[in-house]
Amino acid sequence: MTPPKRSSLPPAEEDSIAASPVRRSDRNESQTVFRACEVLKAFHSLGEELGLADVVERTQLPKTTVFRLLRTLIHGGLLERASSGVYRNRFGPVSARPFRIGFAAQGDSEFSRAVRQNIETAAAREHLHLITVNNRYSAREALRNADILIKERVDLVLEFQTYERVAPVIASKFLEANTPVIAIEVPHPGATYFGANNYKAGLIGGKALGRWAREHWDGKVEQLLLLELPIAGSLLELRITGLVDGLRAELPSIVNVPVVHLNGRGDFEQVLEVVRQYLRRARPRRTLIGTVNDICALAAIHAFEEVGASEKCAVVGQNAVRDARDELRRPGTRLVGTVAYFPERYGDEIIPLALGILQKKSVPSTVFVKHQVLTPRNVDLIYPLDLYPLDHKVGQASMAGREARLP
């Protein structure tokens, strides 16, 4: 973090009090109180730390005036001294205009809704003006929304859109408008990245699947089935790459096992049909199944159950959506685990990151979420507030119509 600027106060300036920013005076107003308000407005968020030079720069008031007002506001309890020459806001934002944050939401999936709800909560907590548009899983809509947010003159954009191929175009639009961007889940050139570490998430899932096979099948696997999503591009490919590497680390013999690749594109019913067709062509064998998301994982489990071969499969998913968490609670489930991304916590990290950028602080260029594998043993410890688990058939039915998209 770049430390606030510090500035000494020349003794000769102690008696010099210049006029405040240009403004028509009113004999019924106190200029001292008005200037104190300008000093408070210099602090954009609760807990922000500024040096004397920072406050002078933001208020355009003389250093002597700012110095005296800072000391007075400390005694009044609205500010506190953080360190020598550095002041911390204890009152909250008093800006005449709150920061305007543009949020281009990904769509209406469970994952996207959780991200949106937490961002809205975190933005309200910081008194930010959030302007939200919906990309609706559409590249064309994402491009149109970028233009809308630029016209709105937002101070920063949270961009959550699916397609890698339009990311450079969107990034170029915001760069030309001099608008900083935090890209959620899909990297955009020049933007701060926040989201999944896709390779690591795959690695965690692969290791969990390999340990399960070693403990329950003595490491004897006949086939590896990978349900992929080529349309999502290289990002989700990293999940599969990580999964295979994790499997090899725990189960070196997996390199000698035949591998089948299936396209997991579509909603639950479409993925289910893809796995059904595969099982019609091939006799069910002892199979480890790695997937890019939970929709693919649940569809694979269902397909093996339909042909009476559930004991022949073990599956790992990604995202830890509600249906997958309920599946983990089902006795005898073949879902070994699902890697959690915790979208319900995204805003709690993204909004402070956005404020850091707007306040010209030094922030990391990449912030990964902390992944964790959920299993039947720990799901209730990590998600204790889930409602009573859905009946498995109801859970499967609710997957219909949902698309196996990023994330």
C-alpha positions as CSV (number, residue, x, y, z in Angstrom):
1,M,0.0,0.0,0.0
2,T,1.3,3.5,-0.9
3,P,1.6,5.5,2.4
4,P,-0.3,8.8,2.6
5,K,1.7,11.8,1.7
6,R,3.2,13.6,4.7
7,S,4.0,17.3,4.8
8,S,5.4,19.5,7.4
9,L,3.8,22.9,8.2
10,P,6.1,25.9,7.7
11,P,5.9,28.1,10.8
12,A,5.6,31.2,8.6
13,E,2.2,30.0,7.4
14,E,0.6,29.8,10.8
15,D,-0.9,33.2,10.5
16,S,-2.0,32.9,6.8
17,I,-5.6,31.9,6.2
18,A,-6.6,32.2,2.6
19,A,-10.1,32.0,1.1
20,S,-11.8,28.7,0.7
21,P,-12.7,27.4,-2.9
22,V,-14.5,30.0,-4.9
23,R,-18.0,30.3,-3.6
24,R,-20.4,33.2,-3.0
25,S,-20.3,34.1,0.7
26,D,-23.3,34.3,3.0
27,R,-23.1,36.4,6.1
28,N,-25.3,33.9,7.9
29,E,-22.8,31.1,7.3
30,S,-19.7,30.2,9.2
31,Q,-16.7,30.0,6.8
32,T,-14.8,27.9,9.4
33,V,-17.6,25.3,9.5
34,F,-17.8,25.3,5.7
35,R,-14.1,24.7,5.5
36,A,-14.3,21.9,8.1
37,C,-17.0,20.3,5.9
38,E,-14.6,20.4,2.9
39,V,-11.9,18.7,5.0
40,L,-14.4,15.9,6.0
41,K,-15.4,15.5,2.3
42,A,-11.8,14.8,1.5
43,F,-12.1,11.4,3.2
44,H,-14.1,9.2,0.8
45,S,-14.8,6.2,3.1
46,L,-14.8,5.2,6.7
47,G,-11.3,4.3,7.9
48,E,-9.5,6.0,5.0
49,E,-6.1,7.4,6.0
50,L,-4.8,10.6,4.5
51,G,-1.7,12.8,5.1
52,L,-1.8,16.5,5.4
53,A,-0.7,17.0,1.8
54,D,-3.4,14.6,0.6
55,V,-6.1,16.7,2.3
56,V,-4.6,20.0,1.0
57,E,-4.6,18.6,-2.5
58,R,-8.3,17.4,-2.3
59,T,-9.7,20.5,-0.7
60,Q,-7.4,23.2,-2.3
61,L,-7.3,24.9,1.1
62,P,-4.1,26.4,2.6
63,K,-2.0,24.0,4.7
64,T,-2.4,26.2,7.8
65,T,-6.1,26.1,7.6
66,V,-6.2,22.3,6.9
67,F,-3.8,21.6,9.7
68,R,-5.9,23.6,12.3
69,L,-9.1,22.0,11.1
70,L,-7.7,18.5,11.2
71,R,-6.6,19.0,14.9
72,T,-10.0,20.4,15.7
73,L,-11.8,17.5,14.1
74,I,-9.6,15.0,16.0
75,H,-10.7,16.7,19.3
76,G,-14.3,16.6,18.1
77,G,-14.0,12.8,17.5
78,L,-14.7,12.8,13.8
79,L,-11.1,12.0,12.9
80,E,-8.2,10.3,14.6
81,R,-4.4,10.4,14.3
82,A,-3.3,7.2,12.6
83,S,0.4,8.0,12.8
84,S,2.6,11.0,12.6
85,G,1.2,13.3,10.0
86,V,-1.5,10.8,9.0
87,Y,-5.2,11.1,9.8
88,R,-8.0,8.5,9.8
89,N,-11.7,9.0,9.1
90,R,-13.9,7.8,12.0
91,F,-17.1,9.4,10.8
92,G,-17.8,7.9,7.4
93,P,-18.1,9.4,3.8
94,V,-19.4,13.0,3.6
95,S,-18.7,13.4,-0.1
96,A,-21.1,15.7,-1.9
97,R,-21.2,13.0,-4.6
98,P,-20.7,9.3,-3.7
99,F,-18.6,7.2,-6.0
100,R,-20.6,5.8,-8.9
101,I,-19.8,2.2,-9.5
102,G,-21.0,0.5,-12.7
103,F,-21.8,-3.2,-12.3
104,A,-22.3,-5.3,-15.4
105,A,-23.9,-8.5,-14.0
106,Q,-23.3,-11.8,-15.7
107,G,-26.8,-13.1,-15.9
108,D,-29.5,-14.7,-13.8
109,S,-27.9,-18.0,-12.7
110,E,-27.8,-19.0,-9.0
111,F,-24.0,-18.1,-9.0
112,S,-24.6,-14.8,-10.6
113,R,-27.5,-13.9,-8.3
114,A,-25.3,-14.6,-5.3
115,V,-22.5,-12.4,-6.6
116,R,-25.0,-9.6,-7.3
117,Q,-26.7,-9.7,-4.0
118,N,-23.4,-9.5,-2.1
119,I,-22.1,-6.7,-4.2
120,E,-25.3,-4.7,-3.6
121,T,-25.0,-5.3,0.1
122,A,-21.4,-4.3,0.3
123,A,-21.9,-1.2,-1.9
124,A,-24.8,0.0,0.3
125,R,-22.6,-0.5,3.4
126,E,-20.0,1.9,1.9
127,H,-22.7,4.4,0.7
128,L,-21.8,3.9,-3.0
129,H,-24.1,4.6,-5.9
130,L,-24.3,1.3,-7.8
131,I,-25.6,1.4,-11.4
132,T,-26.4,-2.2,-12.5
133,V,-26.9,-3.6,-16.0
134,N,-27.4,-7.2,-17.0
135,N,-25.1,-8.8,-19.6
136,R,-27.6,-11.8,-19.9
137,Y,-24.8,-14.2,-20.9
138,S,-24.6,-12.3,-24.2
139,A,-21.5,-10.9,-25.9
140,R,-23.6,-8.4,-27.8
141,E,-25.4,-7.3,-24.6
142,A,-22.1,-6.9,-22.8
143,L,-20.7,-4.6,-25.5
144,R,-23.9,-2.5,-25.4
145,N,-23.8,-2.3,-21.6
146,A,-20.2,-1.1,-21.7
147,D,-21.4,1.9,-23.8
148,I,-24.2,2.5,-21.3
149,L,-21.9,2.6,-18.3
150,I,-19.5,5.0,-20.1
151,K,-22.4,7.4,-20.9
152,E,-23.3,7.2,-17.2
153,R,-19.8,8.5,-16.4
154,V,-19.3,5.9,-13.7
155,D,-16.1,6.1,-11.6
156,L,-15.3,2.4,-11.9
157,V,-16.8,-0.7,-13.5
158,L,-17.2,-4.2,-12.2
159,E,-17.4,-6.3,-15.4
160,F,-18.9,-9.8,-15.1
161,Q,-19.3,-11.2,-18.6
162,T,-18.6,-14.7,-20.0
163,Y,-16.9,-14.4,-23.3
164,E,-13.1,-14.2,-23.6
165,R,-13.3,-13.1,-27.2
166,V,-15.0,-9.8,-26.5
167,A,-13.0,-9.0,-23.3
168,P,-10.3,-7.0,-25.3
169,V,-13.0,-4.9,-27.0
170,I,-14.8,-4.1,-23.7
171,A,-11.5,-3.3,-22.0
172,S,-10.6,-0.9,-24.9
173,K,-13.9,1.0,-24.5
174,F,-13.3,1.6,-20.8
175,L,-9.6,2.4,-21.3
176,E,-10.5,5.1,-23.8
177,A,-13.1,6.5,-21.3
178,N,-10.4,6.5,-18.6
179,T,-12.6,4.2,-16.4
180,P,-10.8,1.6,-14.2
181,V,-12.2,-1.9,-14.4
182,I,-12.4,-4.9,-12.1
183,A,-13.0,-8.0,-14.2
184,I,-14.9,-10.7,-12.4
185,E,-14.0,-14.3,-13.4
186,V,-12.9,-13.5,-17.0
187,P,-9.7,-11.5,-17.3
188,H,-9.9,-8.3,-19.4
189,P,-6.7,-6.6,-20.7
190,G,-5.5,-3.9,-18.3
191,A,-8.2,-4.6,-15.7
192,T,-7.8,-5.8,-12.1
193,Y,-8.9,-9.5,-12.0
194,F,-11.0,-10.9,-9.2
195,G,-12.3,-14.4,-9.3
196,A,-11.6,-18.1,-9.5
197,N,-8.1,-19.6,-9.7
198,N,-9.4,-22.1,-12.3
199,Y,-6.3,-24.3,-12.4
200,K,-6.1,-24.5,-8.6
201,A,-9.8,-25.2,-8.3
202,G,-9.3,-28.1,-10.8
203,L,-6.3,-29.3,-8.9
204,I,-8.2,-29.4,-5.6
205,G,-11.0,-31.4,-7.2
206,G,-8.6,-33.8,-8.9
207,K,-6.8,-34.5,-5.7
208,A,-10.1,-35.2,-3.8
209,L,-11.2,-37.6,-6.6
210,G,-7.8,-39.4,-6.6
211,R,-7.8,-39.8,-2.8
212,W,-11.4,-41.2,-3.0
213,A,-10.4,-43.7,-5.7
214,R,-7.4,-44.9,-3.6
215,E,-9.4,-45.3,-0.5
216,H,-12.5,-46.9,-1.9
217,W,-11.3,-48.7,-5.1
218,D,-7.8,-49.4,-4.1
219,G,-6.7,-47.1,-6.9
220,K,-8.1,-49.5,-9.5
221,V,-9.8,-47.3,-12.1
222,E,-10.9,-48.4,-15.6
223,Q,-11.7,-45.1,-17.2
224,L,-11.6,-41.3,-16.8
225,L,-14.5,-39.4,-18.2
226,L,-14.1,-35.6,-18.6
227,L,-17.2,-33.4,-19.1
228,E,-15.8,-30.2,-20.6
229,L,-17.2,-26.9,-21.9
230,P,-15.1,-25.9,-25.0
231,I,-17.4,-22.9,-25.7
232,A,-16.1,-21.2,-22.5
233,G,-12.6,-21.1,-23.8
234,S,-9.2,-21.5,-22.1
235,L,-10.4,-20.5,-18.6
236,L,-12.5,-23.6,-18.0
237,E,-10.0,-25.7,-19.8
238,L,-7.7,-24.8,-16.9
239,R,-10.1,-26.5,-14.5
240,I,-9.8,-29.8,-16.5
241,T,-6.0,-29.4,-16.7
242,G,-5.8,-28.9,-13.0
243,L,-8.1,-31.8,-12.3
244,V,-6.0,-34.2,-14.4
245,D,-2.8,-33.0,-12.6
246,G,-4.4,-33.4,-9.2
247,L,-5.5,-36.9,-10.1
248,R,-2.0,-37.8,-11.3
249,A,-0.5,-36.5,-8.0
250,E,-2.7,-38.7,-5.9
251,L,-3.1,-41.6,-8.3
252,P,0.0,-41.9,-10.7
253,S,-1.5,-45.0,-12.4
254,I,-4.2,-42.9,-13.9
255,V,-1.8,-42.1,-16.8
256,N,-2.5,-45.6,-18.1
257,V,-6.3,-45.3,-18.0
258,P,-8.3,-44.5,-21.2
259,V,-9.7,-41.0,-21.2
260,V,-13.1,-40.0,-22.7
261,H,-13.9,-36.3,-23.5
262,L,-17.6,-35.2,-23.7
263,N,-19.0,-31.8,-24.4
264,G,-21.0,-30.5,-21.3
265,R,-22.6,-27.7,-23.2
266,G,-26.3,-27.0,-22.5
267,D,-28.7,-27.3,-19.6
268,F,-29.1,-30.3,-17.3
269,E,-31.3,-32.3,-19.7
270,Q,-28.9,-31.7,-22.6
271,V,-25.9,-32.8,-20.6
272,L,-27.8,-35.8,-19.3
273,E,-28.6,-36.8,-22.9
274,V,-24.9,-36.6,-23.9
275,V,-23.9,-38.9,-21.1
276,R,-26.9,-41.3,-21.8
277,Q,-25.8,-41.6,-25.4
278,Y,-22.2,-42.4,-24.3
279,L,-23.5,-45.1,-22.0
280,R,-25.5,-46.6,-24.7
281,R,-22.4,-47.1,-26.8
282,A,-20.1,-48.3,-24.0
283,R,-20.5,-50.8,-21.2
284,P,-20.4,-49.0,-17.9
285,R,-16.9,-49.4,-16.3
286,R,-15.3,-48.2,-13.1
287,T,-15.2,-44.5,-14.0
288,L,-13.8,-41.4,-12.4
289,I,-15.7,-38.3,-13.7
290,G,-14.3,-34.8,-13.7
291,T,-16.5,-31.9,-14.7
292,V,-16.3,-28.1,-15.2
293,N,-19.3,-27.4,-13.1
294,D,-22.0,-29.0,-10.9
295,I,-24.6,-29.2,-13.6
296,C,-22.4,-31.7,-15.5
297,A,-21.6,-33.5,-12.3
298,L,-25.2,-34.0,-11.4
299,A,-26.2,-35.0,-14.9
300,A,-23.5,-37.7,-15.0
301,I,-24.6,-39.1,-11.7
302,H,-28.2,-39.3,-12.9
303,A,-27.2,-41.0,-16.1
304,F,-25.2,-43.7,-14.4
305,E,-28.1,-44.3,-12.0
306,E,-30.6,-44.7,-14.8
307,V,-28.6,-47.7,-16.2
308,G,-28.2,-49.2,-12.7
309,A,-24.4,-48.5,-12.6
310,S,-24.1,-45.8,-10.0
311,E,-21.5,-47.9,-8.1
312,K,-19.3,-47.7,-11.2
313,C,-18.8,-44.0,-11.0
314,A,-17.3,-41.3,-8.7
315,V,-17.8,-37.7,-9.6
316,V,-16.3,-34.3,-8.6
317,G,-18.0,-31.0,-9.5
318,Q,-17.2,-27.3,-9.4
319,N,-19.0,-24.3,-7.9
320,A,-20.8,-25.9,-4.9
321,V,-24.2,-24.6,-6.0
322,R,-27.2,-25.5,-3.8
323,D,-28.2,-28.6,-5.7
324,A,-24.8,-30.0,-5.4
325,R,-24.7,-29.3,-1.7
326,D,-28.0,-31.1,-1.3
327,E,-26.6,-34.0,-3.4
328,L,-23.7,-34.3,-1.0
329,R,-26.2,-34.8,1.8
330,R,-27.9,-37.6,0.0
331,P,-27.0,-41.1,1.5
332,G,-25.0,-43.1,-0.9
333,T,-24.2,-40.2,-3.2
334,R,-21.6,-40.8,-5.9
335,L,-20.6,-37.1,-5.7
336,V,-17.2,-37.3,-4.0
337,G,-17.0,-33.5,-3.7
338,T,-17.5,-30.1,-5.3
339,V,-15.1,-27.2,-5.2
340,A,-16.6,-24.1,-3.6
341,Y,-16.1,-20.6,-5.0
342,F,-18.3,-18.8,-2.4
343,P,-20.0,-16.2,-4.7
344,E,-22.0,-15.0,-1.7
345,R,-18.8,-13.4,-0.4
346,Y,-17.6,-11.8,-3.6
347,G,-18.8,-8.3,-2.8
348,D,-17.1,-8.2,0.6
349,E,-13.8,-8.3,-1.2
350,I,-14.6,-6.6,-4.5
351,I,-16.0,-3.4,-3.0
352,P,-13.0,-2.7,-0.8
353,L,-10.8,-3.4,-3.8
354,A,-12.8,-0.9,-5.9
355,L,-12.4,1.7,-3.1
356,G,-8.7,1.1,-3.0
357,I,-8.4,1.8,-6.7
358,L,-10.6,4.9,-6.5
359,Q,-8.6,6.2,-3.6
360,K,-5.4,5.7,-5.6
361,K,-4.0,3.1,-3.2
362,S,-1.7,0.4,-4.3
363,V,-3.8,-2.7,-4.9
364,P,-2.9,-6.2,-6.4
365,S,-3.6,-6.7,-10.1
366,T,-5.0,-10.2,-9.4
367,V,-7.1,-11.4,-6.4
368,F,-8.1,-15.0,-6.4
369,V,-11.0,-16.4,-4.3
370,K,-10.1,-19.0,-1.7
371,H,-11.3,-22.4,-2.9
372,Q,-12.3,-25.3,-0.7
373,V,-13.6,-28.8,-1.6
374,L,-17.0,-29.6,0.0
375,T,-17.6,-33.3,0.8
376,P,-20.4,-35.2,2.5
377,R,-18.4,-34.9,5.7
378,N,-18.0,-31.1,5.8
379,V,-20.8,-29.6,3.8
380,D,-23.0,-29.0,6.9
381,L,-20.0,-27.3,8.7
382,I,-19.3,-24.9,5.8
383,Y,-23.0,-24.3,4.8
384,P,-24.9,-24.7,8.1
385,L,-27.6,-22.3,7.1
386,D,-28.8,-24.3,4.1
387,L,-32.5,-25.2,4.5
388,Y,-33.5,-28.8,4.9
389,P,-32.0,-30.7,2.0
390,L,-34.3,-31.1,-1.1
391,D,-35.5,-34.5,-2.1
392,H,-33.0,-35.7,-4.7
393,K,-35.7,-36.0,-7.5
394,V,-36.8,-32.4,-6.8
395,G,-33.2,-31.3,-6.9
396,Q,-32.6,-33.0,-10.2
397,A,-35.8,-31.5,-11.7
398,S,-34.7,-28.0,-10.6
399,M,-31.6,-28.4,-12.7
400,A,-33.6,-28.6,-15.9
401,G,-33.5,-25.3,-17.9
402,R,-30.3,-24.2,-16.2
403,E,-27.4,-23.9,-18.6
404,A,-23.9,-25.2,-18.0
405,R,-22.2,-21.9,-18.5
406,L,-19.3,-20.1,-16.8
407,P,-18.5,-20.2,-14.0
